[in-house]
Amino acid sequence: MIFGYCNLNIFVFVAYSALVAYLSLDTLPPVAVLAIPHMDKVIHMLTYFVFAVLGYRMVATRKGFVAMSAGIAAYSGLMEIAQSLNPDRMTSIADLGANVLGVVTAFMLLNRSAPFRNFVAAQD
């Protein structure tokens, strides 16, 4: 097996991080579904909700999940700042708020309902 369980989680998390960076920083043509008012905020929230769920799969403790969630929220802020460097993109506090809301929603749902696993012990 090329990827173990932990290695596959790392690969998916890193690939998703790269995809989020690409979509955040690239100049994309408008999408018809975004014609619905505030749909872009829903997409931001869902994107970072999934990001936090993938982050959860990488940690074994609640403390690790807190740090991972904070890191993902910080990554969101960096993406918004980086957008200001692209003349075709615009930084938005509302987008940042939707991103953080997605992370917080995932954190609250997973922190309450899902068990934490010790991935290192599971690999031995």
C-alpha angles and dihedrals in degrees: 000000000000096000124039119206093268094042091052090051090051092048093049092046094050092044091050090048090053091047091051090049092049094048091044096051105031121091103244128185116251115274119224093229089062089068086084108094113263093356089130089062090052089051091049091050094048092046093055092040088060090044090056092047089053089048090052089057089059099057134067102200140047090242089055090050091052090052092045092050092049090049092051091049089050090049087054090054091049090051090052091049091047089053088062088064091059111078090209094055132064131214112234128192088199090057090050089050091051090048093051091045089056091052093046092048092052091045093052094047097044097038091057103037111025127073121234116238133207101232093181093058090045090058095056 
